[in-house]
Amino acid sequence: MRQIAAALEIPLDLKWQQAAALQDARDFLMGSPLILNDDRFFSSDSTQRDIARRLYAEVRSLPIISPHGHTDPQWFADNKPFSNPSALLIIPDHYVYRMLYSQGVTLESLGIARLDGGKVEQDPRKIWRLFAQHWFLFRGTPTQMWFSHVFHEVFKIRERLTTESADRIYDQIAELLTQPGYLPRALFDGFNIEVMSTTESPLDSLQHHQKLRASDWKGRIVTTYRPDPVVDPEFPAFSQNVLRLGELTGENTEKWQGYLRALFNRRKFFASLGATATDHGHSSAITCDLSPADSETLLQKGLTGTITRDEAQQFRGQMLTEMAKMSIEDGLVMQIHPGSFRNHNPAVFSGFGLDKGADIPARTDYVHNLKPLLDQFGNDRRLSIILFTLDESTYSRELAPLAGHYPVLKLGPAWWFYDSPEGMRFFRERTTETAGFYNTVGFNDDTRAFPSIPARHDVARRVDCAFLARLVAEHRLDEDEAQEVAIDLAYRLAKKAYKL
Ligand SMILES: [Zn+2]
């Protein structure tokens, strides 16, 4: 049966309705078709669903604004074909391997490079088969929703991933990746991305961004200034990083004033290549207001490796305040991404390094911790700070009241573990009544998995439309206003908040 179905060619001259019917029949015969229902994430209540469909129709084709993410600018600078399905879809995606790791699959078998150069799986097809064998683990997770979208919409796959279909799907993706339409820039254009941000350290030369600027391609990719490696004394190789910062800028970064000038100098360089924002991934939202002399002492301790945990916390806190001062001068929007206990698993960290799915959310306080910064700059309209959280309990108790009052504060979207239908819904439910929609900033995909960008934005658009549809159905908002809000959430707010 399957061979017959697979051999069933769909003539190109059919009307689309006939072609679609034939396609459905073929999928049915294939056994386990991959279906993307057009009402996904909408309510099953027909009143709400009808409103959500109308709202979504207004936003589904809007260009994508991707103001925060972690794709590799080199992909677009060089525009070489992606090497294989596993390197594209599995290896950069720590959502994937954290789940597999939790079920006993080793990172080596997934081809994740070891820091000691030890042996790891090199055959991308074997990695793909292992992934397919464990695909059922993702049932009900956003990863399954994103992958289904990527398979269906980007790679035109019409059957579910199983151990049996793994090779066929691998071959189809591998074949498509050799075609011009699947080069990084062509995909970017095809995804209808208006602008996308990557994230770089102040130590980065930004050579790929420079190459992009010099090219004749019209795609807009900008960098974001992420100074964690040079402002966090607990970051690996902090003191070497600070010395390197000195070399790059010609400043004496072993002294507090020279260190600050060097950081400001790199911000200017980033802004010259399109950066409109900074990003800060601190473990807490602590901010400080220390004297220059105390800051100097902490810097010296950081550089000599004699800083205590508490002092490191204070130093990071002072650096958030310093970054806010610099933002008032140069206009870069600040993003604070606190509350991740990074590298929770020491064995994974020592074997494989950062960003390997071992980051765990921790309880986060904003009301007390942000006060030193807000006391100084909370009312300064030249400054804009976008707050994120991994602590959902703070949405209605701390974040919405703060953002619903201080002019400098806005709320970033549901982030990371909450970048999911339930997480987004909960975010709107807990923040809208106090902060409204206009103290939020639209959606961030925050991803390393480039092909999933349209999928992620589509989920956000659908969930927001479903939320708005409920307000309309309950007569809490008129539909024409909901329509305007839907467009703001999908497109206009991100552009405005990030000055893109
Ligand atoms: Zn990020």
Residues whose N, C-alpha, C, O or C-beta is under 5 A from the ligand:
A	BS01	ZN	D446
